[in-house]
Amino acid sequence: MSSGCAHGSNTEKESQMRAEDALIAKSLSRIKNKLLVMSGKGGVGKSSLAVNLAAGLSLKGYQVGLMDVDLHGPSIPRMLGLNGMAPIKQDVGIYPIPINEKLKVISIEVLMPDKDSPTIWRGPLKIGVIRQFIADVIWGDLDFLIIDSPPGTGDEPLTVAQTIPDAQAVIVTTPQEISLSDVRKSINFCRQVNMPIMGLVENMSGYICPHCGQESAIFKKDGGKRTAGSMGVPFLGSIPFDIQLMEMGDQGQAYLLHNPAPAVKGVLDGIIDKIITAANQSQKKILKPIKEVLSEMDSNNQILDSLKIAIPMAEGILCNHFGHCEQFALIDLQGKNIIQKIMVTPPPHEPGLLPRWLGEKGVNLIIAGGMGQRAVSLFNEKGIKVLTGAPQLGVEELIAHYVNQTLVTGDNVCDH
């Protein structure tokens, strides 16, 4: 009896998870660029940079969302003067708070009745909130979603990496070594979870005296630039320490929205321009639409209207090791719609068997994490297109990303 109840409960949870995955994929498909602003340690100006990146992008005419996933120490609402403001909740979801016609914000603090109450949550609750910030918040069409995460490499940045497979990191540091040692951990974190690094920003790089205009390197200088060079990471720029930036944050005003000092504004604008350029370049790496892929596959350049996709699976998500997966999900696709999904167990692994077996089942596209080059060649000989480097997601989320052209692939994780 208890076993049956547990099975029912698990089935219900799996169904809810699949429904939420679909909402997440639908929401993300309308957002072109997702940037995770992170740091190895606190106090380096990460949230301040996130606010001003969002503000600066909105001033350049882009539609921008700012999502605060620092659940234990949210500071975005106070930096933007959102005290006493709450998002509009409706049956269809939650509308983020508008800052201007181009910028809107969501944070856990604006949803809490007592802004000074501590958030005492463990990992699963935090993961759930972050997923809801994407699934339930009505972001609409955005050019950029800026995500402010807490310092370190804990649950929050990891959840973003797993939930938003095409997110890119903007890492913030200060020049001194105690910060740089932590930022190297952030860089290695991104590499381990296959999150592209858009670049490194050095904050508090010198202090400009408001009286004489002279600059002093009170926190040293250029440590971030040297670290970026040694770690092979793009360097976006150095922001000098400006007391006005701190004061405006305390007053609930985004620095770039309120007559900033020309020197600092020029630096921030330069960083934002580099981000826009990098974002435009990364958009070129998005997978081609289904019909373009199929036309490349067809020697007669005939465009096919249907597609059968095979995805290797293990424990409910894509399996990185193609030849050793537990099952294959076989998806019949008509346009952007899933007509049928079946799970099949592969035959015992032996070289050359899977291309013939999947070919007999009518598969013409494989989405995989990793596959040896010999296997790729065998599939291609059978007329089966192979996409490697896909993220470890569920079937519905992978398909939703693919058909909406938001699936971004990384390196072939099993290239041998």
C-alpha positions in Angstrom: 0.0 0.0 0.0 2.7 2.4 1.0 4.7 1.4 -2.1 1.7 2.3 -4.4 1.3 5.7 -2.7 5.0 6.5 -3.1 4.8 5.5 -6.8 1.8 7.8 -7.2 3.5 10.6 -5.4 6.6 10.2 -7.5 4.6 10.1 -10.7 2.8 13.3 -9.7 6.1 15.0 -8.9 7.6 13.9 -12.2 4.5 15.2 -14.1 4.8 18.6 -12.3 8.5 18.7 -13.1 7.8 18.1 -16.7 5.1 20.8 -16.8 7.5 23.2 -15.1 10.3 22.3 -17.6 8.0 23.1 -20.5 7.2 26.5 -18.9 10.8 27.2 -18.4 11.7 26.3 -21.9 8.9 28.5 -23.3 10.0 31.4 -21.2 13.7 31.1 -22.1 12.9 30.8 -25.7 11.7 34.4 -25.7 15.0 35.7 -24.1 17.9 36.1 -26.4 20.8 36.5 -24.0 21.2 35.3 -20.4 24.0 36.7 -18.3 24.9 35.4 -14.8 26.8 38.0 -12.8 28.9 36.1 -10.2 31.9 36.5 -8.0 34.1 34.4 -5.9 33.6 36.4 -2.7 31.3 39.1 -1.4 31.9 42.8 -1.2 33.4 43.2 -4.7 30.4 45.2 -6.2 28.8 42.3 -8.0 25.2 43.5 -7.4 26.1 47.0 -8.2 27.5 45.9 -11.6 24.4 43.8 -12.3 22.2 46.8 -11.7 24.2 49.1 -13.9 24.6 46.5 -16.7 20.9 46.2 -16.7 20.3 49.9 -16.6 23.0 50.6 -19.2 21.6 48.1 -21.6 18.1 49.5 -21.2 19.4 53.0 -22.0 20.8 51.6 -25.2 17.3 50.6 -26.2 17.4 46.9 -25.3 14.6 45.1 -23.4 16.1 43.9 -20.2 15.1 41.8 -17.2 17.0 41.7 -13.9 16.5 38.6 -11.8 17.9 38.6 -8.3 18.7 35.0 -7.2 20.7 36.1 -4.1 18.1 34.6 -1.9 19.8 35.1 1.5 21.1 38.6 0.9 19.1 40.3 -1.8 20.3 43.9 -2.5 18.8 44.6 -5.9 15.5 46.0 -4.6 17.2 48.5 -2.3 19.7 49.6 -5.0 16.7 50.3 -7.2 14.4 51.9 -4.6 11.8 49.2 -4.7 10.9 49.4 -1.0 7.2 49.1 -0.6 6.7 47.9 -4.1 5.4 44.5 -5.0 4.9 42.6 -8.3 1.4 42.1 -9.8 0.3 38.5 -9.4 -2.4 37.0 -11.7 -3.5 33.6 -12.6 -1.2 33.5 -15.6 1.8 34.3 -13.5 3.8 37.1 -11.8 4.6 40.4 -13.6 8.1 41.7 -12.7 8.3 45.3 -11.4 9.0 47.9 -14.1 11.9 50.3 -13.6 11.3 52.0 -16.9 9.8 51.0 -20.2 12.8 48.9 -21.0 13.8 47.4 -17.7 11.9 45.1 -15.2 13.0 43.3 -12.0 12.1 40.4 -9.8 13.7 39.5 -6.4 12.7 37.3 -3.5 12.7 40.4 -1.3 9.7 42.0 -3.1 7.7 38.8 -2.6 8.4 38.7 1.2 5.9 40.4 3.6 8.8 41.2 6.0 11.8 42.6 4.2 14.1 42.1 7.2 13.2 38.4 7.8 16.0 36.0 7.1 15.6 33.4 4.3 16.4 30.1 6.0 16.3 27.7 3.1 18.2 24.6 2.1 19.1 23.6 -1.4 15.9 22.1 -2.8 13.8 25.2 -1.8 16.3 27.5 -3.3 16.4 25.5 -6.5 12.6 25.6 -6.7 12.4 29.4 -6.3 14.9 30.0 -9.0 13.1 27.7 -11.4 9.8 29.5 -10.5 11.5 32.9 -11.2 11.8 31.6 -14.8 8.7 29.5 -15.2 6.1 31.7 -13.4 7.4 35.2 -14.0 6.1 36.8 -17.2 9.3 38.2 -18.7 8.0 38.4 -22.2 10.4 39.1 -25.0 13.8 40.2 -23.7 17.1 41.0 -25.4 19.0 40.4 -22.1 18.2 38.7 -18.8 20.8 39.8 -16.1 20.9 37.3 -13.2 22.5 38.5 -10.0 23.7 35.5 -7.9 25.2 35.3 -4.4 29.0 35.1 -4.0 30.6 31.7 -4.4 29.8 28.5 -6.3 26.8 27.1 -4.4 23.2 26.1 -5.2 22.2 29.3 -6.9 24.8 29.6 -9.7 24.7 25.8 -10.1 20.9 25.9 -10.5 21.2 28.7 -13.1 23.8 26.7 -15.0 21.6 23.6 -15.0 18.3 25.4 -15.8 19.6 27.9 -18.4 21.9 25.9 -20.6 22.9 29.0 -22.7 23.6 31.3 -19.8 27.0 33.1 -19.9 29.0 34.3 -16.9 30.2 37.8 -16.2 32.6 37.4 -13.3 33.4 40.3 -11.0 36.6 40.8 -8.9 38.6 43.4 -7.2 42.4 43.8 -7.8 43.8 42.3 -4.6 45.0 38.7 -4.4 42.4 37.6 -1.8 39.7 38.3 -4.3 41.6 37.0 -7.2 42.2 33.6 -5.6 38.4 33.2 -5.2 37.6 34.4 -8.7 39.8 31.7 -10.1 37.5 29.2 -8.4 34.6 30.9 -10.2 36.3 30.5 -13.5 37.0 26.8 -12.9 33.3 26.4 -11.7 32.1 27.7 -15.0 34.4 25.4 -16.9 33.2 22.4 -14.9 29.5 23.1 -15.6 30.2 24.1 -19.3 29.1 27.7 -18.8 30.7 30.0 -21.3 32.5 33.0 -19.6 31.7 36.3 -21.4 34.4 38.0 -19.4 35.9 39.3 -16.2 35.4 42.8 -14.8 37.8 44.4 -12.3 35.9 46.6 -9.9 37.3 49.2 -7.5 40.3 49.6 -9.7 41.8 52.8 -8.4 40.0 55.6 -6.5 39.3 59.0 -8.2 39.4 61.8 -5.7 36.2 63.9 -6.0 38.2 67.1 -5.1 41.4 67.0 -7.2 40.5 64.2 -9.7 43.7 62.3 -9.0 43.5 58.5 -9.1 45.0 56.3 -6.3 45.4 52.5 -6.4 44.0 51.9 -2.9 43.1 48.3 -3.7 46.0 47.8 -6.1 45.3 47.7 -9.8 45.3 45.4 -12.9 45.1 42.2 -10.9 41.9 41.2 -12.6 43.4 41.9 -16.0 46.4 39.7 -15.3 44.2 36.9 -14.0 42.0 37.1 -17.1 45.1 36.8 -19.2 46.6 33.9 -17.3 43.3 32.0 -17.2 42.4 32.6 -20.8 39.3 34.6 -20.1 38.2 37.8 -21.9 38.8 41.0 -20.0 35.9 43.4 -20.1 37.3 46.4 -18.3 38.4 48.1 -15.0 35.9 50.2 -13.1 37.5 52.9 -10.8 36.1 53.3 -7.3 33.6 56.2 -7.3 32.0 57.2 -4.0 28.9 58.5 -6.0 28.2 55.0 -7.2 28.1 53.8 -3.6 26.0 56.7 -2.4 23.4 56.3 -5.2 23.1 52.6 -4.5 22.3 53.4 -0.8 19.7 56.0 -2.1 18.0 53.4 -4.3 19.1 54.9 -7.6 20.9 53.1 -10.4 24.1 55.0 -11.1 23.8 55.0 -14.9 20.3 56.3 -14.8 21.2 59.4 -12.8 23.9 61.6 -14.2 27.0 59.6 -13.4 30.6 60.9 -13.5 31.7 61.0 -17.1 34.9 59.0 -16.5 33.1 56.1 -14.8 30.2 56.3 -17.2 32.7 55.9 -20.1 34.2 52.8 -18.5 30.8 51.2 -17.9 29.6 52.0 -21.4 32.8 50.4 -22.8 32.1 47.2 -20.8 28.5 47.2 -21.9 29.5 47.6 -25.6 31.9 44.7 -25.3 29.0 42.6 -23.8 26.7 43.5 -26.7 29.4 42.6 -29.2 30.1 39.3 -27.5 26.3 38.6 -27.2 25.8 39.2 -30.9 28.7 36.8 -31.7 27.3 34.1 -29.4 23.9 34.2 -31.1 25.6 32.9 -34.2 26.4 29.7 -32.3 22.7 28.8 -31.8 21.6 25.7 -33.6 20.0 26.1 -37.0 16.2 25.7 -37.3 15.0 22.2 -38.1 14.2 22.8 -41.7 17.7 24.2 -42.3 19.3 21.1 -40.7 17.1 18.8 -42.8 17.8 20.6 -46.0 21.5 20.1 -45.3 20.9 16.4 -44.7 18.9 15.9 -47.9 21.1 15.4 -51.0 18.3 16.7 -53.2 17.9 19.8 -50.9 14.3 18.9 -50.4 12.9 20.3 -47.2 11.2 17.7 -45.0 8.3 18.6 -42.7 8.8 15.8 -40.1 11.7 14.5 -38.1 12.5 11.6 -35.8 15.0 12.5 -33.1 16.9 10.0 -30.9 18.2 11.2 -27.5 20.3 8.9 -25.2 18.9 9.0 -21.7 19.9 8.0 -18.2 18.0 8.8 -15.0 15.6 11.0 -16.8 18.1 13.3 -18.5 20.4 13.2 -21.5 23.3 10.7 -21.1 26.7 12.1 -22.0 28.0 8.6 -22.9 26.0 7.8 -26.0 27.0 4.1 -26.3 26.2 3.3 -22.6 22.8 5.0 -22.1 19.9 3.3 -20.3 17.3 4.1 -22.9 16.7 6.1 -26.1 13.9 8.6 -26.3 12.5 8.5 -29.8 10.7 11.7 -30.7 8.4 12.1 -33.7 8.3 15.8 -34.6 5.9 17.5 -36.9 7.0 21.1 -37.4 7.5 22.3 -33.8 5.1 19.7 -32.3 5.9 16.4 -30.6 3.6 13.8 -32.2 4.9 10.8 -30.3 7.5 10.0 -27.7 8.6 6.5 -26.9 11.3 5.1 -24.7 13.3 2.1 -26.0 16.1 0.0 -24.5 19.1 -0.3 -26.9 20.5 -3.7 -27.8 23.8 -4.8 -26.1 26.5 -2.4 -27.1 28.8 -3.5 -29.9 30.7 -1.4 -32.5 28.6 -0.4 -35.5 25.3 -1.8 -34.2 23.5 1.4 -33.0 23.7 3.2 -36.4 22.0 0.3 -38.1 19.5 -0.2 -35.2 18.5 3.5 -35.1 18.5 3.8 -38.9 15.9 0.9 -39.0 13.7 2.9 -36.6 13.7 5.8 -39.0 15.8 8.2 -36.9 17.3 11.1 -38.9 18.7 13.3 -36.1 20.5 12.5 -32.9 21.0 15.0 -30.1 23.8 13.8 -27.9 26.3 14.9 -25.2 29.3 13.0 -26.6 30.1 10.6 -29.4 33.3 9.3 -30.9 34.1 10.5 -34.3 34.0 7.0 -35.8 30.4 6.7 -34.6 29.5 10.1 -36.0 30.8 9.0 -39.4 28.8 5.8 -39.3 25.6 7.7 -38.5 26.3 10.2 -41.3 26.8 7.3 -43.7 23.2 6.2 -42.7 21.9 9.7 -43.4 21.5 10.5 -39.7 22.6 14.0 -38.6 24.4 14.1 -35.2 24.5 17.1 -32.8 27.0 16.7 -30.0 27.7 18.8 -26.9 24.1 19.1 -25.8 23.4 19.9 -22.1 22.1 17.3 -19.7 18.4 18.1 -19.7 15.1 16.3 -19.9 13.6 15.3 -23.2 10.9 17.9 -23.4 13.2 20.7 -22.4 15.8 19.7 -25.0 13.2 19.5 -27.8 11.7 22.9 -26.7 15.1 24.5 -26.9 15.8 22.9 -30.2 12.6 23.9 -32.0 12.8 27.4 -30.6 16.4 27.8 -31.7 17.7 28.3 -28.1 19.6 25.1 -27.8 23.3 25.9 -27.4 25.9 23.1 -27.7 29.3 22.9 -26.2 32.3 20.6 -26.7 31.8 17.0 -27.7 32.3 15.5 -24.2 33.3 12.0 -25.6 35.4 12.9 -28.6 37.5 9.9 -29.3 
